[in-house]
Amino acid sequence: MTEELDILRSREEKFHGIDSQFLTEGIRLVLLLPGFSLLFFFGAWAYKGVSPSWWLDNIEPTVGFDLSTGFTLISSTILIGFCSGLYLHRFRVKLTRQVFRSEVYAAAESHRPVTSMHGYSSVDGLISRTMTSHNTALWMGILATLISGAVAFLDSDSKIAQRGLLASASLVTMAFGQHLSTRNRKFNMVTDDGLLSAYVAPIHPSTLDMAYNEMLRTQMDPLLRSKFEDFLQDFESFSRDEIDREFGREKFLMLMHRRYKGSIDRSTTSIELTEILTDEGVQSILEHKVFNEGLWDSLFARSMRTNPAFYRLIERLEQDLAVGKKVDMDGLLFDVDLENIVTEKANLFCYIHNLSDKERAVVLRVHSPDFRPHDLALRYNLQPGEQSWWPNEAVPVSSEGDDDIIGRMSGLLRDGTIAWQTLLPERTGEASVSIRLENTSGDLLVGRQINVRVRPEFVNWLRNTSSLTSYLIGSIGLAGSIIFQLMAVLANA
């Protein structure tokens, strides 16, 4: 099984290199070639039956056909290249699906079932739907090539030739639109993060008990999430005996985040890791075969892009620690953040931390006429922290022990409560969200209002609109050519 999987991976890597450099990325031949073929189809229509003098006097006596037929032959040749590109891209996706299913099977054999995880069916379904779309686009391209090739043997000014050109051009337009519909989510199995863009988490926790761990786990596709479980076992096997497992895990992920941002260098990262891992463990974890620095960078980049409010909230807490900011409310730390620009959904993050030595109950209320749900009320019973993590003076970025920003932030995230609520916009334009923190008797402790702008995601909107428009125009043209041909047949009957 391992040898077969390695062969599939090697083949996918080769075809993915061709695909990414020439076909769907880089030169983007799969997008350029249909455009050029349509351009030559228009030229064939424009010069049907009448060739310019330079062609009649110099070229047509040699080749034996008019300019319209020449344009049709050029377009047919381009369509052969277009169909070849679609076939290679489809074959690469087929290899990706084979590698994906082989890894899922291997995970099941290793008692790490992936099929039962949240999101597996959506990823597998997306890959299958993409394969179906590629098959449809490929057959449309092949049919358009055959029709244009047949038209080249007919008189360019004949009615049937013009209807053939219309049908071929319509099929090319539809194939182009069909291919565009697959470009919003690109995926591969060449790299460990190749499925991240194809995965959209179906659910997320409403309360982050281990903030970094649950935030990153939510971004991972099911296959990568199963590998993350193995990574955590390796991590805990290298953890020092006196370190709390959850505290050590959060501190490690915070270190990877700060290293990704450039706040600390690799040397400082290694020094901080020696506080939670053995010397052998530091080297093994930093050079892990799957969760290496490149994969962590990819995960944080995606997470920060999809949930910027969470990381702004974290950075604000770090800045307050760095300057020794005083707490606004006696015995309670509270902060909130939301995206400035909202597209499909808004992610509201609220941080609450009980700094007193007694249990405290609070109610978080969210109200907005522009988002669903319009009104939301959540009650939290806040336990006192294991120790006082909020200082009365400035805190250094890195130092021995947990009296630096990294250590104190790890403690604050472990003992505090982060609420994560998804709000769905009901209209585009300016919108506002009001957040109130109250005690159980209804008295206001602190209130915030956040103004945001709701707008559609432009790139995906442009692709979807272009795909739909291409499919609509092509369908009208194809239907028209069929109707005209049927009318001609019935008229001659």
Buried (B, 14 or more C-beta within 10 A) or exposed (E): EEEEBEEBBEBBBEBBEBBBEBBBEEEEBBBBBBEBBBEBBEBBBEBBEEBEEEBEEEBBEEEEBBBBBBBBBBBBBBBBBBBBBBBBBBBBBBBBBBBBBBBBBBBBEEEBBBEEBEBBEBBBEBBEEBBEBBBBBBBBBBBBBBBBBBBBEBBBEEEBBBBBBBBBBBBBBBBBBBBBBBBBBBBBBBEBBBBBBBBBBEEBBEBBEBBBBBBBBBBBBBBBBBBBEBBBEBBBEBBEEEBBEBBBBBBBBBBBBBBBEEBBEEEBBBBBBEBBBBEEBBBBBBEBEEBEBEBBBBBBEBBBEBBBBBBBBBBBBBEBBEEEBEBEEEBBBBBBBBBEEBBEEBBBBBBBBBBEEEEBEBBBBBBBEBBEEEEBEBEBEBEBBEEBBBEEEEBEBBBEEBEBBBBBBBBBBBBBBBBBBBBEBEEEEEBEBBBBBBEEEEEEBBEBEBEBEBEEBEEBEEBBEBBEEBBEBBBEBBEBBBEBBEEEEEEEE
